[in-house]
Amino acid sequence: MSESLEKSEKLREMILEKINNSKSIAPREIAEASAQEGEDWRKLLPKVKKVAIDLESENLLTFLRKGKPIASKGLKGVYRLAKPE
């Protein structure tokens, strides 16, 4: 398995675990938790977003802004990840 695919799988598992254990979570928290020592977590944010969009397409996740569901299409700015209701 390629390193990129392996990283995506780990991010997927981490996101699902964290949204199941909390009301919602910021993408930053996922990026920080998955960053290797000395790695800039900000560089992981696009990958976290891509994996989250994939999870949304499978109805396993929803994006929130100010506590309300939003569409991932054209997503910009501050958002959180949560389990769909």
DSSP file with accessible surface (Angstrom, degrees, kcal/mol):
  #  RESIDUE AA STRUCTURE BP1 BP2  ACC     N-H-->O    O-->H-N    N-H-->O    O-->H-N    TCO  KAPPA ALPHA  PHI   PSI    X-CA   Y-CA   Z-CA
    1    1 A M              0   0  159      0, 0.0     0, 0.0     0, 0.0     0, 0.0   0.000 360.0 360.0 360.0 136.3    0.0    0.0    0.0
    2    2 A S     >  -     0   0   70      1,-0.1     4,-2.6     4,-0.0     5,-0.2  -0.294 360.0-117.3 -69.7 157.3    1.4    3.4   -0.9
    3    3 A E  H  > S+     0   0  169      1,-0.2     4,-2.5     2,-0.2     5,-0.2   0.890 115.0  51.5 -62.0 -39.0    2.3    5.8    1.9
    4    4 A S  H  > S+     0   0   68      2,-0.2     4,-2.2     1,-0.2    -1,-0.2   0.923 111.8  45.8 -65.7 -43.3   -0.3    8.3    0.7
    5    5 A L  H  > S+     0   0   93      2,-0.2     4,-2.3     1,-0.2    -2,-0.2   0.904 112.4  51.3 -66.8 -39.1   -3.1    5.7    0.7
    6    6 A E  H  X S+     0   0   85     -4,-2.6     4,-2.2     2,-0.2    -2,-0.2   0.913 109.8  49.6 -63.3 -43.1   -2.0    4.5    4.1
    7    7 A K  H  X S+     0   0   42     -4,-2.5     4,-2.6     1,-0.2    -2,-0.2   0.909 109.8  51.8 -62.8 -40.8   -2.1    8.0    5.5
    8    8 A S  H  X S+     0   0   24     -4,-2.2     4,-2.6     1,-0.2    -1,-0.2   0.904 109.4  49.6 -62.9 -42.4   -5.6    8.5    4.1
    9    9 A E  H  X S+     0   0   79     -4,-2.3     4,-2.5     2,-0.2    -1,-0.2   0.909 111.3  48.9 -63.5 -41.4   -6.8    5.3    5.8
   10   10 A K  H  X S+     0   0  116     -4,-2.2     4,-2.5     2,-0.2    -2,-0.2   0.910 112.4  48.3 -64.7 -41.9   -5.3    6.4    9.1
   11   11 A L  H  X S+     0   0    1     -4,-2.6     4,-2.9     2,-0.2     5,-0.2   0.919 110.6  52.0 -63.1 -42.7   -6.9    9.8    8.8
   12   12 A R  H  X S+     0   0   56     -4,-2.6     4,-2.4     1,-0.2     5,-0.2   0.942 112.1  44.8 -58.0 -49.8  -10.2    8.2    7.9
   13   13 A E  H  X S+     0   0  120     -4,-2.5     4,-2.4     1,-0.2    -1,-0.2   0.903 114.0  50.1 -62.3 -42.1  -10.1    5.9   11.0
   14   14 A M  H  X S+     0   0   44     -4,-2.5     4,-2.6     2,-0.2    -2,-0.2   0.921 110.9  48.4 -64.6 -44.7   -9.0    8.8   13.2
   15   15 A I  H  X S+     0   0    0     -4,-2.9     4,-2.7     1,-0.2     5,-0.3   0.948 113.1  47.4 -61.4 -48.6  -11.8   11.1   12.0
   16   16 A L  H  X S+     0   0   42     -4,-2.4     4,-1.5    -5,-0.2    -2,-0.2   0.909 113.4  48.4 -61.1 -42.1  -14.5    8.4   12.5
   17   17 A E  H  X S+     0   0  120     -4,-2.4     4,-1.1    -5,-0.2    -1,-0.2   0.941 113.6  46.2 -62.8 -46.0  -13.2    7.5   15.9
   18   18 A K  H  X S+     0   0   71     -4,-2.6     4,-0.5     1,-0.2     3,-0.2   0.881 111.8  49.2 -69.9 -37.2  -13.1   11.2   17.1
   19   19 A I  H  < S+     0   0    2     -4,-2.7    64,-0.4     1,-0.2     3,-0.3   0.789 110.4  52.8 -74.2 -22.6  -16.6   12.1   15.7
   20   20 A N  H  < S+     0   0   88     -4,-1.5    -1,-0.2    -5,-0.3    -2,-0.2   0.743 112.6  44.9 -77.7 -23.2  -18.0    9.0   17.4
   21   21 A N  H  < S+     0   0  125     -4,-1.1     2,-0.3    -3,-0.2    -2,-0.2   0.380 119.0  33.5-101.4   0.5  -16.4   10.1   20.7
   22   22 A S  S  < S-     0   0   53     -4,-0.5    61,-0.3    -3,-0.3     3,-0.1  -0.971  80.3-110.8-149.5 165.9  -17.4   13.7   20.7
   23   23 A K  S    S-     0   0  198     -2,-0.3    60,-0.5     1,-0.2     2,-0.3   0.941  95.5 -23.0 -64.7 -49.7  -20.1   16.1   19.5
   24   24 A S        -     0   0   24     58,-0.1     2,-0.3    -3,-0.1    -1,-0.2  -0.971  61.6-149.0-155.6 165.6  -18.0   17.7   16.8
   25   25 A I  B     -A   81   0A   4     56,-2.5    56,-3.3    -2,-0.3    -6,-0.0  -0.995  17.9-120.9-143.6 144.9  -14.3   18.1   16.1
   26   26 A A    >>  -     0   0   20     -2,-0.3     4,-1.1    54,-0.2     3,-1.1  -0.634  23.8-127.1 -82.5 141.8  -12.2   20.8   14.3
   27   27 A P  H 3> S+     0   0   11      0, 0.0     4,-2.5     0, 0.0     3,-0.2   0.846 109.7  65.7 -55.7 -31.6  -10.1   19.6   11.3
   28   28 A R  H 3> S+     0   0  131      1,-0.2     4,-3.0     2,-0.2     5,-0.2   0.884  95.8  55.6 -57.9 -39.9   -7.1   21.2   13.1
   29   29 A E  H <> S+     0   0   83     -3,-1.1     4,-2.0     2,-0.2    -1,-0.2   0.888 109.0  46.8 -62.5 -39.3   -7.4   18.6   15.9
   30   30 A I  H  X S+     0   0    0     -4,-1.1     4,-1.9    -3,-0.2    -2,-0.2   0.933 113.5  48.4 -66.6 -46.5   -7.2   15.7   13.4
   31   31 A A  H  X S+     0   0    0     -4,-2.5     4,-1.2     1,-0.2    -2,-0.2   0.918 112.6  47.9 -61.7 -44.1   -4.2   17.3   11.6
   32   32 A E  H  < S+     0   0   81     -4,-3.0     3,-0.3     1,-0.2    -1,-0.2   0.908 112.5  49.0 -64.0 -41.5   -2.4   18.0   14.9
   33   33 A A  H  < S+     0   0   56     -4,-2.0    -1,-0.2    -5,-0.2    -2,-0.2   0.817 115.3  43.6 -69.4 -29.4   -3.0   14.4   16.2
   34   34 A S  H  < S+     0   0   16     -4,-1.9    -1,-0.2    -5,-0.1    -2,-0.2   0.598  88.2 107.9 -94.0 -10.6   -1.8   12.8   13.0
   35   35 A A     <  -     0   0   26     -4,-1.2     2,-0.1    -3,-0.3     3,-0.1  -0.415  69.7-124.0 -68.6 139.1    1.3   15.0   12.4
   36   36 A Q    >   -     0   0  124      1,-0.2     3,-2.5    -2,-0.1    -1,-0.1  -0.417  47.2 -73.7 -74.1 159.8    4.6   13.3   12.9
   37   37 A E  T 3  S+     0   0  201      1,-0.3    -1,-0.2    -2,-0.1     3,-0.1  -0.319 124.0  11.8 -57.2 127.3    7.0   14.9   15.4
   38   38 A G  T 3  S+     0   0   86      1,-0.3     2,-0.3    -3,-0.1    -1,-0.3   0.323  99.1 125.3  86.4  -8.5    8.5   18.0   13.7
   39   39 A E    <   -     0   0   72     -3,-2.5     2,-0.7     1,-0.1    -1,-0.3  -0.635  68.4-116.8 -84.9 139.8    5.9   17.9   10.9
   40   40 A D    >   -     0   0   61     -2,-0.3     3,-1.3     1,-0.2     4,-0.4  -0.663  19.3-155.6 -77.7 112.9    3.8   21.1   10.3
   41   41 A W  G >> S+     0   0   45     -2,-0.7     3,-1.7     1,-0.3     4,-0.5   0.783  87.1  71.2 -62.1 -25.6    0.2   20.0   10.9
   42   42 A R  G >4 S+     0   0  144      1,-0.3     3,-1.0     2,-0.2    -1,-0.3   0.839  89.6  60.8 -61.9 -30.8   -1.1   22.8    8.7
   43   43 A K  G <4 S+     0   0  163     -3,-1.3     4,-0.3     1,-0.2    -1,-0.3   0.695 100.2  56.6 -69.0 -17.4    0.2   20.9    5.6
   44   44 A L  G <> S+     0   0   13     -3,-1.7     4,-2.4    -4,-0.4     3,-0.3   0.618  81.9  88.0 -87.8 -13.9   -2.1   18.0    6.5
   45   45 A L  H <X S+     0   0   53     -3,-1.0     4,-2.7    -4,-0.5     5,-0.2   0.887  85.3  51.6 -57.4 -43.0   -5.3   20.2    6.5
   46   46 A P  H  > S+     0   0   90      0, 0.0     4,-2.3     0, 0.0    -1,-0.2   0.906 111.7  48.2 -61.0 -36.9   -6.0   19.7    2.8
   47   47 A K  H  > S+     0   0   52     -4,-0.3     4,-2.5    -3,-0.3     5,-0.2   0.915 110.9  50.5 -67.8 -41.8   -5.7   15.9    3.2
   48   48 A V  H  X S+     0   0    0     -4,-2.4     4,-2.6     1,-0.2    -1,-0.2   0.934 111.3  49.4 -60.2 -44.6   -8.0   16.0    6.2
   49   49 A K  H  X S+     0   0   66     -4,-2.7     4,-2.5    -5,-0.2    -2,-0.2   0.921 110.5  49.7 -61.7 -44.5  -10.5   18.0    4.2
   50   50 A K  H  X S+     0   0  113     -4,-2.3     4,-2.2     2,-0.2    -1,-0.2   0.933 112.5  46.5 -62.4 -45.4  -10.4   15.6    1.3
   51   51 A V  H  X S+     0   0    7     -4,-2.5     4,-2.4     1,-0.2    -1,-0.2   0.915 112.0  51.9 -63.8 -40.6  -10.9   12.5    3.5
   52   52 A A  H  X S+     0   0    0     -4,-2.6     4,-2.4    -5,-0.2    -2,-0.2   0.903 108.1  51.1 -63.6 -39.9  -13.7   14.3    5.3
   53   53 A I  H  X S+     0   0   55     -4,-2.5     4,-2.2     2,-0.2    -1,-0.2   0.913 109.4  51.2 -64.2 -39.3  -15.4   15.1    2.0
   54   54 A D  H  X S+     0   0   64     -4,-2.2     4,-0.9     1,-0.2    -2,-0.2   0.918 110.4  48.9 -61.9 -42.5  -15.1   11.4    1.0
   55   55 A L  H  <>S+     0   0    0     -4,-2.4     5,-2.6     1,-0.2     6,-0.6   0.880 108.6  53.7 -65.4 -36.5  -16.7   10.4    4.3
   56   56 A E  H ><5S+     0   0   42     -4,-2.4     3,-2.1     1,-0.2    -1,-0.2   0.909 103.3  56.1 -63.9 -39.7  -19.5   12.9    3.7
   57   57 A S  H 3<5S+     0   0   89     -4,-2.2    -1,-0.2     1,-0.3    -2,-0.2   0.757 107.9  49.2 -65.1 -21.8  -20.2   11.3    0.3
   58   58 A E  T 3<5S-     0   0   91     -4,-0.9    -1,-0.3    -3,-0.5    -2,-0.2   0.269 117.0-117.0 -95.7   7.3  -20.7    8.0    2.2
   59   59 A N  T < 5S+     0   0  134     -3,-2.1    -3,-0.2     2,-0.2    -2,-0.1   0.801  85.5 116.2  59.0  34.0  -23.0    9.7    4.7
   60   60 A L  S   <S+     0   0   65     -5,-2.6     2,-0.3     1,-0.2    -4,-0.2   0.472  75.3  26.4-103.9  -5.1  -20.6    9.0    7.6
   61   61 A L        -     0   0    4     -6,-0.6     2,-0.3    22,-0.2    22,-0.2  -0.989  60.6-155.9-154.7 153.2  -19.9   12.6    8.4
   62   62 A T  E     -B   82   0A  25     20,-2.9    20,-2.3    -2,-0.3     2,-0.4  -0.968  19.6-127.1-132.8 150.7  -21.4   16.1    8.2
   63   63 A F  E     -BC  81  70A   0      7,-0.7     7,-2.3    -2,-0.3     2,-0.4  -0.792  26.9-161.7 -94.2 140.0  -19.8   19.5    8.1
   64   64 A L  E     -BC  80  69A  24     16,-2.7    16,-2.4    -2,-0.4     2,-0.4  -0.945  16.4-175.8-123.8 145.4  -21.0   22.1   10.6
   65   65 A R  E >  S- C   0  68A  93      3,-2.4     3,-1.9    -2,-0.4    14,-0.1  -0.978  85.1 -10.5-136.1 124.4  -20.7   25.9   10.7
   66   66 A K  T 3  S-     0   0  199     -2,-0.4    -1,-0.1     1,-0.3    13,-0.0   0.868 130.6 -57.3  53.7  37.6  -22.0   27.6   13.9
   67   67 A G  T 3  S+     0   0   62      1,-0.2    -1,-0.3     0, 0.0    -3,-0.0   0.453 116.7 109.2  78.9   1.7  -23.6   24.2   14.8
   68   68 A K  E <  S-C   65   0A 149     -3,-1.9    -3,-2.4     1,-0.0    -1,-0.2  -0.889  74.9-104.4-114.9 141.5  -25.6   23.9   11.6
   69   69 A P  E     -C   64   0A  93      0, 0.0     2,-0.3     0, 0.0    -5,-0.2  -0.294  40.4-176.9 -61.5 141.1  -25.0   21.4    8.8
   70   70 A I  E     -C   63   0A  42     -7,-2.3    -7,-0.7     5,-0.0     2,-0.2  -0.937  28.6-103.5-134.6 158.8  -23.4   22.9    5.6
   71   71 A A        -     0   0   72     -2,-0.3    -9,-0.0     1,-0.1    -7,-0.0  -0.542  18.5-138.4 -81.2 149.0  -22.5   21.4    2.2
   72   72 A S  S >  S+     0   0   20     -2,-0.2     3,-2.1   -19,-0.1     2,-0.2   0.687  71.0 110.8 -80.6 -16.4  -18.9   20.6    1.5
   73   73 A K  T 3  S-     0   0  196      1,-0.3    -2,-0.1   -20,-0.0     0, 0.0  -0.399  97.2  -1.4 -63.3 122.1  -19.2   22.0   -2.1
   74   74 A G  T 3  S-     0   0   69     -2,-0.2    -1,-0.3     1,-0.2     2,-0.1   0.742  92.4-177.0  70.3  23.3  -17.1   25.1   -2.2
   75   75 A L    <   +     0   0    9     -3,-2.1     2,-0.3    -5,-0.0    -1,-0.2  -0.326  11.1 155.9 -61.4 125.1  -16.2   24.8    1.5
   76   76 A K        +     0   0  169      2,-0.1     2,-0.1    -2,-0.1    -1,-0.0  -0.962  37.1  18.8-141.9 160.6  -14.1   27.6    2.8
   77   77 A G  S    S-     0   0   61     -2,-0.3     2,-0.3     2,-0.0    -2,-0.0  -0.321 102.5  -8.9  81.1-161.1  -13.5   29.2    6.2
   78   78 A V        +     0   0  123     -2,-0.1     2,-0.3   -52,-0.0    -2,-0.1  -0.538  69.8 150.9 -80.8 132.9  -14.1   27.7    9.6
   79   79 A Y        -     0   0   28     -2,-0.3     2,-0.3   -14,-0.1   -14,-0.2  -0.967  28.7-143.2-152.5 164.9  -16.0   24.4    9.9
   80   80 A R  E     - B   0  64A  92    -16,-2.4   -16,-2.7    -2,-0.3     2,-0.4  -0.876  16.7-124.9-127.4 164.6  -16.3   21.4   12.2
   81   81 A L  E     +AB  25  63A   0    -56,-3.3   -56,-2.5    -2,-0.3     2,-0.3  -0.897  35.0 161.8-112.3 140.2  -16.8   17.7   11.6
   82   82 A A  E     - B   0  62A   6    -20,-2.3   -20,-2.9    -2,-0.4   -58,-0.1  -0.965  43.7 -88.7-150.0 165.4  -19.6   15.7   13.2
   83   83 A K        -     0   0  106    -60,-0.5   -22,-0.2   -64,-0.4   -23,-0.1  -0.537  54.5-105.7 -70.5 140.4  -21.6   12.5   12.9
   84   84 A P              0   0   57      0, 0.0    -1,-0.1     0, 0.0   -22,-0.0  -0.377 360.0 360.0 -66.7 150.5  -24.7   12.9   10.7
   85   85 A E              0   0  235     -3,-0.1    -3,-0.0    -2,-0.0     0, 0.0  -0.462 360.0 360.0 -91.6 360.0  -27.9   13.1   12.6
